[in-house]
Each structure stands twice: as structure tokens, then as C-alpha cells.
Amino acid sequence: MPILAEKYKEPVAGVVGAGVGLSLSEFAAEFTTKGTGLMGWRKAVVKTLVKGVIGGVFLGLSRKVPALSVAGKIAAFCGWGSVIPDWIAVAYPGGIPGLAEAASATVRVWAVGAKAVAAEMKAAQVAPPSAGAPAVTAPQIR
């Protein structure tokens, strides 16, 4: 009795390939850049190179090993595609989450007005835990 029915083999291989490709390429790229102390544009270049090499290995394996045909290709594409957020993080501090936060703050101001948002933010501010620590402040609204 087979472990998976035939109709599930390709979707499962896709999920496994995506998970392995993204996880391994991200781990290797972060390990390399953190270990060498790189930051900014240099970090993005090195992460691109590391993910490119790992993706190439996965693609090569997918062509040579029939059992890895689907999973290997998807692992390669996921590793290569994960370079995009790295470059966005260099170009915009905070990366994609920072872009989303800035956009949501703008839309919130459009929806309820600047005075209401300022009041909400003032109510949400917390006193600093000690006199020497900096106060936690809300992000500025543009």
C-alpha cells in the first residue's frame, strides 16, 4: 500500500519543496551574513548569491534525480524568490512589514482623521519602565 495516493504526490512534493527550499536558503543566507557581520547592501548581495547557489543546486538535483523533479524545482524557485524581500528590506527600513505599517497608518488617518488617530496613539502610550529607559512612542503619522 503506497504512503500517498497518486493524486496527492505532486501537491505534497510542492509543499515539501517550498518549505525546504525557503527554509534552507534563508538559513544559509542569514548564517553567512550574520557570521561575516555584513549589513545593508552588502548583506543583500551576499544573500542573493547564497540563495542563487542553493537554488542552482536544487534545480540541478531536480534534473538529475527523478524523485526530486517537482520538489527540487519548487525549492529552487522559492529560494530565488525569497531574494525579493531581502532587497526591499535594504531599500526600505522595516522591509515589507514596515511598508505595510506605513500604509495602514496612512489609510487609518484617511478613515478616521488625524485627530482621532493621534488621540488613540496618545491613549496607547505607556510610561517608561524606569527613569533611565527611553519612552515607548507610537510611530509618526505622515
Wavefront OBJ file of the C-alpha trace (Angstrom):
o trace
v 0.000 0.000 0.000
v 1.512 3.360 -1.006
v 2.006 6.061 1.605
v 0.246 8.695 -0.528
v -2.423 8.336 -3.136
v -1.200 9.300 -6.610
v -3.300 12.468 -6.709
v -1.548 13.823 -3.573
v 2.055 13.190 -4.599
v 2.545 16.390 -6.594
v 0.901 18.763 -4.068
v 2.840 17.198 -1.193
v 6.078 17.405 -3.184
v 5.313 21.061 -3.852
v 4.733 21.860 -0.192
v 7.848 19.959 0.866
v 9.917 21.636 -1.844
v 8.683 25.092 -0.897
v 9.307 24.540 2.800
v 12.744 23.007 2.366
v 13.889 25.452 -0.306
v 12.768 28.548 1.542
v 13.979 27.377 4.948
v 17.363 26.096 3.841
v 18.182 29.049 1.588
v 17.094 31.587 4.212
v 19.028 29.802 6.966
v 22.203 29.549 4.889
v 21.986 33.166 3.726
v 21.358 34.546 7.221
v 24.062 32.320 8.703
v 26.556 33.594 6.153
v 25.718 37.271 6.526
v 25.493 37.223 10.325
v 28.696 35.211 10.586
v 30.566 37.697 8.422
v 28.925 40.744 10.023
v 27.572 42.155 6.772
v 24.814 44.748 6.727
v 22.883 46.832 4.217
v 23.559 46.446 0.505
v 26.452 44.055 1.051
v 24.193 41.769 3.054
v 21.601 41.749 0.272
v 24.239 40.952 -2.354
v 25.662 38.051 -0.343
v 22.188 36.707 0.471
v 21.337 36.855 -3.239
v 24.489 34.919 -4.123
v 23.956 32.283 -1.425
v 20.310 31.777 -2.374
v 21.260 31.694 -6.051
v 23.796 28.923 -5.477
v 21.443 26.885 -3.298
v 18.659 27.307 -5.851
v 21.029 26.154 -8.574
v 21.889 23.045 -6.566
v 18.205 22.243 -6.078
v 17.487 22.789 -9.765
v 20.397 20.565 -10.739
v 19.223 17.846 -8.388
v 15.708 18.070 -9.783
v 17.054 17.395 -13.277
v 19.314 14.507 -12.273
v 17.196 12.751 -9.619
v 13.704 11.857 -10.885
v 12.297 11.566 -7.353
v 13.171 15.234 -6.751
v 11.765 16.516 -10.013
v 8.886 18.586 -8.609
v 10.192 19.278 -5.097
v 13.646 20.290 -6.351
v 12.327 22.799 -8.882
v 9.961 24.368 -6.362
v 12.751 24.506 -3.752
v 14.939 26.359 -6.265
v 12.213 28.837 -7.188
v 11.304 29.514 -3.545
v 14.906 30.206 -2.648
v 15.317 32.553 -5.603
v 12.006 34.278 -4.935
v 12.909 34.922 -1.306
v 15.577 37.360 -2.513
v 12.910 39.989 -3.236
v 12.064 40.729 0.432
v 15.806 40.978 1.180
v 16.202 43.799 -1.340
v 13.010 45.504 -0.153
v 14.422 45.442 3.390
v 17.550 47.226 2.155
v 15.635 49.836 0.188
v 13.006 50.461 2.875
v 13.862 50.108 6.583
v 11.479 47.646 8.154
v 11.068 45.757 4.889
v 7.633 44.531 3.874
v 6.211 44.743 7.429
v 7.420 48.356 7.612
v 5.752 49.168 4.299
v 2.529 47.564 5.492
v 2.630 49.509 8.751
v 3.203 52.828 6.988
v 0.419 52.131 4.501
v -2.027 51.041 7.203
v -1.289 54.148 9.269
v -1.985 56.326 6.235
v -5.242 54.535 5.482
v -6.258 54.765 9.154
v -5.742 58.542 9.065
v -7.832 58.745 5.884
v -10.578 56.666 7.505
v -10.996 58.356 10.883
v -8.925 61.518 10.667
v -5.604 62.624 12.109
v -7.060 63.899 15.402
v -8.727 60.577 16.207
v -5.568 58.620 15.395
v -3.445 60.973 17.483
v -5.829 60.510 20.414
v -5.721 56.707 20.022
v -1.943 56.754 19.911
v -1.696 59.001 22.968
v -4.008 56.668 24.896
v -1.897 53.673 23.865
v 1.419 55.133 25.025
v 2.888 53.546 28.123
v 5.052 55.180 30.764
v 8.712 54.162 30.615
v 9.594 51.224 32.892
v 12.383 53.204 34.569
v 13.634 56.753 34.574
v 16.746 55.797 32.562
v 14.943 53.878 29.810
v 13.579 55.631 26.738
v 9.820 56.019 26.456
v 7.902 53.835 24.044
v 6.333 56.084 21.458
v 3.950 55.478 18.613
v 5.189 55.814 15.028
v 4.851 59.177 13.363
v 1.927 59.662 11.033
v 2.726 61.092 7.651
l 1 2 3 4 5 6 7 8 9 10 11 12 13 14 15 16 17 18 19 20 21 22 23 24 25 26 27 28 29 30 31 32 33 34 35 36 37 38 39 40 41 42 43 44 45 46 47 48 49 50 51 52 53 54 55 56 57 58 59 60 61 62 63 64 65 66 67 68 69 70 71 72 73 74 75 76 77 78 79 80 81 82 83 84 85 86 87 88 89 90 91 92 93 94 95 96 97 98 99 100 101 102 103 104 105 106 107 108 109 110 111 112 113 114 115 116 117 118 119 120 121 122 123 124 125 126 127 128 129 130 131 132 133 134 135 136 137 138 139 140 141 142
